[in-house]
Amino acid sequence: MEFGIYETLMLACLVLLLGRYLVHKINFFTKYNIPEPVVGGFVVAIISWIIFGVYGLEFEYHKQLQNSMMYIFFASIGLNADFAQLIKGGKPLIIFLLVAALYIIMQNGLGVALANLLGLDSRFGLMAGSITLTGGHGTAIGWAKDFLASGKPLVGAEEIGMACATFGLIFGGTIGGPLAYRLLKKNNQETLSPEEIKHRDDTHEISTKAFPKEKVTYRSVMLTVTLLAICLVLGRALSDWNEQFDFKLPTFVWCLFIGVIIRNTLSHLFKMEINNEPVDILGNVGLSIFLACALMSLKLWLIIDLALPVLIILIAQVIMMILFAYYITYRAMGKDYDAVVLSAGHCGFGMGATATAVANIQAVTNRFGPSYKAFLIIPMVGAFFIDILNALILNIFLTFM
């Protein structure tokens, strides 16, 4: 059964509403920051699996809507990547980026090595590596589509990608807190009272609270829509041009890079102010619809034979994340309280997403006091810089595979 673009859009929105309802009703999803489209989408995917098993009926959804929403999401990441913020973050931000880049390399190295050992296609090692764990659900589907469209299609890539990304979210939110508490106990750090934490927060020159959001206007939304459209057109054109070379970048990566160029050219060459708020809003809308379309399209019956080998790779990734954060992130960031909080945050977006990382550092700082360095670095790195690094490193891996 095939659905057109309007039916697909309607169903995707209903999936989002279902996911929102379930997330608010079931504490497990809230605790581990499982996104609403992931919850609703997996429910629909499971129902589709049952229908396929009983009646042999498959559902096909409009692919172009999903692809367009994916490109909008990645273009929005690029449009948010103001490199002036990188400079403002100073030396600690640069060090943390280098640490994160090293971990991406190790994450993919471990995934590919274990995939080869278990007799899987090496690309499944990348799917159970930084594509899903550092990249998250959006990056997972983006690369899965590229793998499926290649000369040697990777069957089950989307299903495995979604499962790995969800696994990462759960464990990224699970291991960060205990690891931080272990390091704090080692340093004899005492729990602070709520009054002491509030006093430190109120008297510090930087607040851990979110910065005030800029006002969204008709003009700022129209400018954002225009910039996103330019990113999509140029990204698609560059992707088509890139087809003639051996070294290829997926279309969504081109859209991201065009967004980076546009943002930094307008901001620093033409001194043009870009309102981040409508970029975030439209990017999140694109991501939500894109994920809802992707997840309700999953054919879970394709990955039964891959489940155990991929699970082994994921468990190994969890162990490596714990060891890396404990022995490398903590030491590289200065072996102090801020380093402890950053290590917990690294577990969050190294295995899950920026939201998981922020939840980890909030859990630690709510008991042991504020860490302004962590609240500056983690959202900045997790929001866009890590996606750019991830895309570059993944392409290097694919070149040599």
Summary of the structure (lengths in Angstrom):
residues: 401
radius of gyration: 20.9
end to end distance: 37.3
largest distance: 64.6
contacts: 1458
relative contact order: 0.18
helix: 78%
strand: 0%
